[in-house]
Amino acid sequence: MAWIAAHGKQWTPQHRTEVQSTLERFAFPKIGSLALDAITAPIALDVVHSIEKKQAGETARRVRQRMGAIFAYGIACGLGTQPC
């Protein structure tokens, strides 16, 4: 993933693994196959709400924060136009 490659160099290996793992477990199953422009705010919110129902709120907060950073990075790189 381009966002992790770009930002992960400044993280500890443990943090990088945790970030990638939470995205793979919670976000990718629902939105991993979608193009950035296809991921709307309601779709992203559904990801967060599904985590809140099954996991701690802190996990949902972190995944939401990470998805926001990924969307901002993708938009800045010209990969999409819809902020989420």
PEPECOR-V492596 format. One record per backbone hydrogen bond with DSSP energy under -0.5 kcal/mol. NH is the residue of the N-H (numbers start at 1). CO is the residue of the C=O. Records with the same first field share a line. If there is no record, write none. Layout:
# PEPECOR-V492596
NH->CO + CO
This chain:
# PEPECOR-V492596
5->1
6->2
7->3
8->4
10->7
11->8
16->12
17->13
18->14
19->15
20->16
21->17
22->18
23->19
24->20
25->21
26->22
27->22 + 23
28->23
30->27
31->27
32->27 + 28
34->31
38->35
39->35 + 36
40->38
44->40
45->41
46->42
47->43
48->44
49->45
50->46
51->47
52->48
53->49
54->50
55->51
59->56
60->56
61->57
62->58
63->59
64->60
65->61
66->62
67->63
68->64
69->65
70->66
71->67
72->68
73->69
74->70
75->71
76->72
77->73
78->75
79->74
83->81
